[in-house]
């Protein structure tokens, strides 16, 4: 019996190792995850984090917090939360859960001048999106022409938004909760990134997220009706340096593949979308590249390839 169990375990391991990149993308844990949240309260040792900084920023903008933006859940923050809860008919526990975030969203949204996108006519042509991380702006195109612009928040310096050419792969109208309205996931192969509403509306126009694209809840509801699964989304902006440390082959995914695709395009070879996937478009591009430069006739990007492309 033990030999059968060992044999089955080996078979399962082999199946996992040979699973396609698309399947692994959906099952392997991400580097970044903008879906997560946590409850905040006063305790020892004191809680710290960017979520507390955003809480302090929201409460300060609403006139409930007078301390420094310290990212520490201290007594001053605790009292500010209690004052907000008392003023808005919530149990004054000083603990921040989804209900408190939702109320902050509602009050902050009323105090902010948000875009009034409900009256906009729905795009009649093919929709595509450009996220400009420099301007903190989303441009909606219809058949290649600008249809509308929305303000957004992008990833902060430690968790930048993924630069590249992506596609929307899932939509969820009931995402909600403590995160804001709607959810549109992008096919980034190294983490969970998407476009969604926010319970931190004062972060719009800044670099504040874990990499996702935040919108005012009012705006994201409109956008949700304009886009479909498969809609193309290009993100531009600052990113961390990318280093290629090994040969690249068909089927691989990652930031290094994305850099390779960008360099191919710069040299006049079309890899398709720069989406970090060594797929058919990239294979055709490297095939043409190697033919032009007289390199070995295979689909492997090696040191000679990188040297000519200026990567190494």
C-alpha positions as CSV (number, residue, x, y, z in Angstrom):
1,X,0.0,0.0,0.0
2,X,2.8,2.4,0.9
3,X,4.4,1.9,-2.6
4,X,1.1,2.8,-4.2
5,X,0.9,6.0,-2.2
6,X,4.5,7.0,-3.1
7,X,3.8,6.2,-6.8
8,X,0.7,8.4,-6.7
9,X,2.6,11.2,-5.0
10,X,5.3,11.1,-7.7
11,X,2.6,11.3,-10.4
12,X,0.9,14.3,-8.8
13,X,4.2,16.1,-8.4
14,X,5.0,15.5,-12.1
15,X,1.6,16.8,-13.2
16,X,2.1,20.0,-11.2
17,X,5.6,20.5,-12.6
18,X,4.4,20.1,-16.2
19,X,1.2,22.2,-15.8
20,X,0.8,24.9,-18.4
21,X,1.8,28.5,-17.4
22,X,-1.8,29.7,-17.8
23,X,-2.9,27.3,-15.1
24,X,-0.1,28.2,-12.8
25,X,-0.9,31.8,-13.2
26,X,-4.3,31.2,-11.5
27,X,-3.0,29.0,-8.7
28,X,0.5,30.1,-7.6
29,X,0.5,32.7,-4.9
30,X,1.2,36.3,-6.0
31,X,4.0,38.6,-5.2
32,X,1.5,41.4,-4.5
33,X,-2.1,41.1,-3.5
34,X,-4.3,44.2,-3.4
35,X,-7.2,42.2,-2.3
36,X,-6.1,41.8,1.3
37,X,-7.2,44.0,4.3
38,X,-7.0,43.7,8.0
39,X,-8.7,44.9,11.1
40,X,-7.1,47.8,12.9
41,X,-7.2,48.5,16.6
42,X,-5.1,49.8,19.5
43,X,-2.8,47.1,21.0
44,X,0.7,46.4,22.1
45,X,3.0,46.2,20.3
46,X,1.3,48.9,18.2
47,X,0.2,48.1,14.7
48,X,2.0,49.8,11.9
49,X,1.5,49.9,8.1
50,X,0.5,51.8,5.0
51,X,-3.2,51.0,5.7
52,X,-3.0,52.9,8.9
53,X,-1.3,55.8,7.1
54,X,-4.3,55.9,4.7
55,X,-6.7,55.7,7.6
56,X,-5.0,58.7,9.3
57,X,-5.1,60.6,6.0
58,X,-8.8,60.0,5.5
59,X,-9.7,60.9,9.1
60,X,-7.5,64.0,8.9
61,X,-9.2,65.1,5.7
62,X,-12.6,64.7,7.4
63,X,-11.4,66.7,10.5
64,X,-11.3,63.8,13.0
65,X,-7.5,63.3,13.2
66,X,-5.1,66.0,14.3
67,X,-1.9,64.0,14.7
68,X,1.0,63.3,12.4
69,X,0.7,60.8,9.6
70,X,2.8,58.3,11.4
71,X,1.5,54.9,10.0
72,X,1.2,53.8,13.7
73,X,-2.1,52.9,15.3
74,X,-1.5,54.9,18.5
75,X,-3.8,56.4,21.1
76,X,-4.4,59.5,18.9
77,X,-5.5,57.4,16.0
78,X,-7.7,55.3,18.3
79,X,-9.5,58.4,19.7
80,X,-9.9,59.8,16.1
81,X,-11.6,56.6,15.0
82,X,-13.9,56.6,18.1
83,X,-14.9,60.3,17.3
84,X,-15.7,59.4,13.8
85,X,-17.7,56.3,14.8
86,X,-19.7,58.4,17.4
87,X,-20.4,61.1,14.8
88,X,-21.7,58.6,12.3
89,X,-23.8,56.4,14.4
90,X,-21.4,53.5,14.7
91,X,-20.4,51.6,17.9
92,X,-17.4,53.6,19.3
93,X,-15.1,50.6,19.6
94,X,-12.0,52.3,18.1
95,X,-11.6,49.2,16.0
96,X,-11.6,49.6,12.2
97,X,-13.5,46.9,10.3
98,X,-15.3,46.9,7.0
99,X,-18.3,48.8,8.4
100,X,-16.1,51.7,9.5
101,X,-14.3,51.8,6.2
102,X,-17.6,51.8,4.3
103,X,-18.8,54.7,6.4
104,X,-15.5,56.6,5.8
105,X,-16.0,56.0,2.1
106,X,-19.5,57.4,2.1
107,X,-18.7,60.5,4.2
108,X,-15.4,61.2,2.2
109,X,-17.2,60.8,-1.1
110,X,-19.7,63.4,-0.1
111,X,-16.9,65.8,0.8
112,X,-14.9,65.3,-2.4
113,X,-15.7,66.7,-5.8
114,X,-15.9,63.5,-7.8
115,X,-16.4,63.2,-11.5
116,X,-20.0,63.0,-12.6
117,X,-19.7,60.2,-15.1
118,X,-23.2,58.8,-15.0
119,X,-24.4,61.1,-17.8
120,X,-21.6,60.0,-20.2
121,X,-22.6,58.2,-23.3
122,X,-21.3,54.7,-23.5
123,X,-18.5,54.2,-26.0
124,X,-19.8,52.9,-29.3
125,X,-16.5,51.5,-30.6
126,X,-13.9,49.1,-29.3
127,X,-12.8,50.1,-25.8
128,X,-9.2,50.2,-24.6
129,X,-7.6,51.7,-21.6
130,X,-4.4,53.6,-20.9
131,X,-3.3,54.0,-17.3
132,X,-0.9,56.9,-17.0
133,X,1.1,56.4,-13.8
134,X,2.8,59.7,-14.2
135,X,-0.4,61.7,-14.4
136,X,-2.4,59.4,-12.2
137,X,-5.0,59.2,-14.9
138,X,-7.0,56.6,-16.9
139,X,-7.8,57.4,-20.5
140,X,-10.7,55.5,-22.1
141,X,-10.4,55.1,-25.8
142,X,-13.2,54.2,-28.2
143,X,-11.8,52.9,-31.6
144,X,-8.5,54.6,-30.8
145,X,-10.1,58.0,-30.0
146,X,-10.2,59.5,-26.5
147,X,-13.7,59.0,-25.0
148,X,-13.2,60.1,-21.4
149,X,-10.6,60.5,-18.6
150,X,-10.8,59.3,-15.0
151,X,-8.5,60.2,-12.1
152,X,-7.0,57.1,-10.4
153,X,-4.5,56.0,-7.8
154,X,-1.6,53.8,-8.7
155,X,0.9,51.7,-6.8
156,X,3.1,53.3,-4.2
157,X,6.9,53.3,-4.6
158,X,7.4,49.9,-2.8
159,X,4.6,48.2,-4.8
160,X,4.4,49.8,-8.2
161,X,1.7,49.1,-10.7
162,X,2.7,46.6,-13.3
163,X,4.0,48.4,-16.4
164,X,3.0,46.6,-19.6
165,X,0.1,45.7,-22.0
166,X,-2.5,43.6,-20.3
167,X,-6.1,42.4,-20.7
168,X,-9.1,42.2,-18.4
169,X,-9.6,38.5,-17.6
170,X,-12.4,38.6,-14.9
171,X,-15.1,41.0,-13.7
172,X,-16.9,41.0,-10.4
173,X,-19.8,43.4,-9.8
174,X,-20.3,42.3,-6.2
175,X,-16.8,42.6,-5.0
176,X,-17.6,45.6,-2.6
177,X,-17.1,45.1,1.1
178,X,-14.3,47.1,2.6
179,X,-12.4,47.5,-0.6
180,X,-14.7,49.7,-2.7
181,X,-16.9,48.8,-5.7
182,X,-16.4,46.5,-8.6
183,X,-13.3,44.4,-9.6
184,X,-11.7,43.9,-13.0
185,X,-8.6,41.6,-12.8
186,X,-5.7,42.0,-15.2
187,X,-3.7,39.1,-16.7
188,X,-0.4,40.0,-15.0
189,X,1.5,36.8,-14.7
190,X,3.4,37.6,-11.5
191,X,0.6,38.7,-9.1
192,X,-3.0,39.7,-8.5
193,X,-3.6,43.1,-10.0
194,X,-6.8,44.8,-11.1
195,X,-8.9,47.9,-11.4
196,X,-11.4,48.6,-8.6
197,X,-13.1,51.2,-6.5
198,X,-11.8,52.3,-3.1
199,X,-12.7,53.0,0.4
200,X,-9.9,55.5,0.5
201,X,-11.1,58.2,-1.9
202,X,-8.6,60.8,-0.8
203,X,-5.9,58.5,-2.3
204,X,-7.2,59.2,-5.8
205,X,-4.6,61.2,-7.7
206,X,-1.7,59.7,-5.7
207,X,0.6,56.7,-5.7
208,X,-0.9,54.8,-2.8
209,X,-2.0,51.2,-3.7
210,X,-0.4,47.8,-3.5
211,X,-0.2,47.9,-7.3
212,X,-3.8,47.9,-8.3
213,X,-5.6,50.8,-10.0
214,X,-8.0,52.6,-7.7
215,X,-10.9,54.6,-8.9
216,X,-13.7,56.6,-7.2
217,X,-16.6,54.1,-6.6
218,X,-18.8,56.3,-8.7
219,X,-16.4,56.1,-11.7
220,X,-15.6,52.5,-11.5
221,X,-19.3,51.5,-11.7
222,X,-19.5,53.4,-15.0
223,X,-16.2,51.9,-16.4
224,X,-17.4,48.4,-15.4
225,X,-20.3,48.7,-17.9
226,X,-18.0,50.0,-20.6
227,X,-15.5,47.2,-20.6
228,X,-15.7,43.5,-21.3
229,X,-13.4,40.5,-20.5
230,X,-10.6,40.8,-23.1
231,X,-10.5,44.6,-23.0
232,X,-6.9,45.8,-23.5
233,X,-5.3,47.8,-20.7
234,X,-1.9,49.5,-21.1
235,X,-0.1,50.8,-18.0
236,X,2.8,53.3,-18.3
237,X,4.9,54.8,-15.5
238,X,7.9,54.3,-13.2
239,X,9.1,50.7,-12.5
240,X,12.0,49.1,-10.7
241,X,15.0,47.9,-12.8
242,X,14.6,44.5,-14.4
243,X,17.6,42.1,-14.7
244,X,17.7,39.0,-16.9
245,X,19.8,36.3,-15.3
246,X,19.2,33.3,-17.5
247,X,18.2,32.2,-21.0
248,X,14.6,32.7,-21.9
249,X,12.4,30.1,-23.7
250,X,8.9,29.7,-25.0
251,X,6.3,29.2,-22.3
252,X,8.1,31.2,-19.7
253,X,6.6,34.2,-18.0
254,X,7.8,37.1,-15.9
255,X,9.2,40.6,-15.8
256,X,12.4,39.5,-17.6
257,X,10.3,38.2,-20.5
258,X,8.5,41.6,-20.6
259,X,11.8,43.5,-20.8
260,X,12.9,41.1,-23.6
261,X,9.7,41.8,-25.5
262,X,10.2,45.6,-25.1
263,X,13.7,45.4,-26.5
264,X,12.6,43.3,-29.4
265,X,10.0,45.9,-30.3
266,X,12.6,48.7,-29.9
267,X,14.7,46.9,-32.5
268,X,11.8,46.6,-35.0
269,X,10.6,43.1,-34.2
270,X,7.0,42.8,-33.1
271,X,6.5,40.4,-30.2
272,X,2.7,41.1,-29.9
273,X,1.7,42.5,-26.6
274,X,4.4,43.2,-24.0
275,X,2.7,41.0,-21.4
276,X,5.5,39.0,-19.9
277,X,4.6,35.8,-21.8
278,X,6.9,34.1,-24.2
279,X,4.1,33.1,-26.5
280,X,3.6,32.8,-30.2
281,X,4.1,36.5,-31.0
282,X,7.4,36.5,-29.1
283,X,8.5,33.3,-30.8
284,X,7.9,34.8,-34.3
285,X,9.8,37.9,-33.3
286,X,12.9,36.0,-32.0
287,X,12.8,33.8,-35.1
288,X,13.0,36.8,-37.4
289,X,15.6,38.5,-35.1
290,X,17.9,35.5,-35.2
291,X,17.5,35.1,-39.0
292,X,18.4,38.8,-39.6
293,X,21.5,38.7,-37.3
294,X,22.7,35.2,-38.3
295,X,22.3,33.6,-34.9
296,X,21.6,30.0,-34.1
297,X,18.3,28.9,-35.5
298,X,16.3,28.2,-32.3
299,X,13.8,30.0,-30.1
300,X,16.1,30.5,-27.1
301,X,17.0,34.0,-26.0
302,X,20.6,33.7,-24.9
303,X,23.6,36.0,-24.1
304,X,24.2,36.7,-27.8
305,X,20.6,37.8,-28.2
306,X,20.7,40.0,-25.1
307,X,24.0,41.6,-26.2
308,X,22.6,42.7,-29.5
309,X,19.4,44.0,-27.9
310,X,21.5,46.0,-25.4
311,X,20.2,44.1,-22.4
312,X,23.6,42.9,-21.3
